[in-house]
Amino acid sequence: MVSAVRVNGKQVRARDYGLAKPRQLRYHATMWTRRETLLTAAAALPATLFAASVKPRLRYLQIGTGHPHADKIAVYRASDDWEVVGVVEPDDALRSAAMGKDLYKGLPVLSLEEGLATPDLAVAGIETRVRDLLHYADLALDAGCHLHLDKPAGASWTDYQTLMAKADAARVVVQMGYMYRFNPAVVLLRRMINEGWLGEIFEVHAVMSKVIPQQQRTELAEFTGGVMFELGGHIIDLVIGILGQPDAVRAIPRQTQTTSGDTFLDNMLGVLEYPRAIATVKSSGLEVDGGARRHLLVCGTEGTAQIQPLDRPELKLTLSRERSFDGDMQRYKKGSQTIPFEPPYQRYVGDAANLAAIIRGELPNRFPGSHDLAVQETVLRASGMWDDRTSGSGQ
């Protein structure tokens, strides 16, 4: 029997994902309340704009330093919400390299057992090499910690499903490290979509590229999913947040740079199919100054919005008629306008603040396990790794 679900506010049929039987979509995009949107937007602003918090700080342990985004520990160290209790790095070479950086200066270096035994430890941030992320996340979960888990969530779909099921059963928060969720332009766009300003969404495009040097290409070739597995999750997370889980995903992988012994897929496109919409996610490891062209484009029957570049956001908005939010004096005119965002956006500030608010019970978790599972499945499909999902042999 084919299940009915709601996507973009409409009743649609769940489609077959190429499995033997159709199944119900596990996740569809949810509406954010005005309060949640405003609190989230405020959380994304630099802490220096606010008075120091009087709330007790939550204790945060970082496990691993081998992930490219392990430097986000600086955000937690600067936050009034968090007390960083130390760092765990079992690998001797990585530990030696990390401790030579100002980023870790003054932090206790702990064994895994010491770190997880820290009294009142609230969160473990898992920042290991990708191959080890799920292993250490599972150990921290067993110790009773909430998790900040960097991306991508491993190559084994089975292991990730098991982790998320355990977290749900234990009522533990798992926050994924997708870095544009709390981008202020994304937060504003999300609110506009929720208010119906763009009408029915029929088209989404997202691009996430950069130049990946040869040494890193060799390291990333450990996984068969190429640049989409490495970078695509950040923008797939945004697309799933807008349209929900796709009916089908088509991977179009290419290797443009073909030096001897190099197997890294450096030029990839994913096509996400919906009953009434199409989305594309594009990623390459070849684009010069690719960060300047990282973007999210959303087209609806009543308007179009484009955020570019994602790391220094500017929102270009075209509307079929004048719009405004209830209780807000700001009016957005019919036609086209550009909305700048100052002060400059800083990655992970909003993530750290949001995680603290969820743990304290101040905000609901608007990126629950169902969302993250939908993202991970889509990442694996768009990376061409879905067929190896049970064994994790995408490695």
GIRA-V513459 format. One record per backbone hydrogen bond with DSSP energy under -0.5 kcal/mol. NH is the residue of the N-H (numbers start at 1). CO is the residue of the C=O. If there is no record, write none. Layout:
nh & co
NH & CO
NH & CO
//
This chain:
nh & co
5 & 12
7 & 10
10 & 7
12 & 5
12 & 10
14 & 3
23 & 15
37 & 33
38 & 34
39 & 35
40 & 36
41 & 37
42 & 38
43 & 39
44 & 40
45 & 42
49 & 46
50 & 47
58 & 81
59 & 120
60 & 83
61 & 123
62 & 86
63 & 61
63 & 125
64 & 62
64 & 88
67 & 127
70 & 67
72 & 69
73 & 70
74 & 71
75 & 72
76 & 72
77 & 73
78 & 74
79 & 75
82 & 79
83 & 58
84 & 82
85 & 60
85 & 83
86 & 60
87 & 108
88 & 62
89 & 110
95 & 91
96 & 92
97 & 93
98 & 94
99 & 95
100 & 96
100 & 97
101 & 98
104 & 101
105 & 102
107 & 104
110 & 87
110 & 108
115 & 111
116 & 112
117 & 113
118 & 115
121 & 118
122 & 59
123 & 59
124 & 146
125 & 61
125 & 123
126 & 124
126 & 148
127 & 63
127 & 125
132 & 129
133 & 129
133 & 130
136 & 132
137 & 133
138 & 134
139 & 135
140 & 136
141 & 137
142 & 138
143 & 139
144 & 141
145 & 140
146 & 122
147 & 173
148 & 124
149 & 147
149 & 175
150 & 126
150 & 148
154 & 152
157 & 155
157 & 389
158 & 389
160 & 156
161 & 157
162 & 158
163 & 159
164 & 160
165 & 161
166 & 162
167 & 163
168 & 164
169 & 165
170 & 166
171 & 167
171 & 168
172 & 167
175 & 147
175 & 173
176 & 174
177 & 149
181 & 178
183 & 180
187 & 183
188 & 184
189 & 185
190 & 186
191 & 187
192 & 188
193 & 189
194 & 190
195 & 191
196 & 193
197 & 192
199 & 196
201 & 199
202 & 299
203 & 299
204 & 278
205 & 297
206 & 280
207 & 295
208 & 282
210 & 284
212 & 210
212 & 285
213 & 211
217 & 213
218 & 214
219 & 215
220 & 216
221 & 217
222 & 219
223 & 220
224 & 394
226 & 223
227 & 265
228 & 225
229 & 225
230 & 226
231 & 227
232 & 227
232 & 228
234 & 231
235 & 231
235 & 232
236 & 232
237 & 233
238 & 234
239 & 235
240 & 236
241 & 237
242 & 238
242 & 239
243 & 239
244 & 239
244 & 240
245 & 27
247 & 273
248 & 273
250 & 271
251 & 249
252 & 269
254 & 267
256 & 254
258 & 256
262 & 259
263 & 261
266 & 264
267 & 254
268 & 283
269 & 252
270 & 281
271 & 250
272 & 270
272 & 279
273 & 248
273 & 271
274 & 277
278 & 202
279 & 272
280 & 204
281 & 270
282 & 206
283 & 268
285 & 266
287 & 210
290 & 287
292 & 289
293 & 290
294 & 291
295 & 207
296 & 307
297 & 205
298 & 305
299 & 203
300 & 303
301 & 200
302 & 198
303 & 198
303 & 300
304 & 318
305 & 298
306 & 316
307 & 296
308 & 306
308 & 314
309 & 294
310 & 294
313 & 310
315 & 339
316 & 306
316 & 314
317 & 315
317 & 337
318 & 304
319 & 335
320 & 302
323 & 332
325 & 330
328 & 325
332 & 323
333 & 331
335 & 319
337 & 317
339 & 315
340 & 338
341 & 313
349 & 346
352 & 348
353 & 349
354 & 350
355 & 351
356 & 352
357 & 353
358 & 354
359 & 355
360 & 356
361 & 358
362 & 357
363 & 357
366 & 364
371 & 368
372 & 368
373 & 369
374 & 370
375 & 371
376 & 372
377 & 373
378 & 374
379 & 375
380 & 376
381 & 377
382 & 378
383 & 379
384 & 381
385 & 380
386 & 380
388 & 385
389 & 386
392 & 388
393 & 388
395 & 392
//
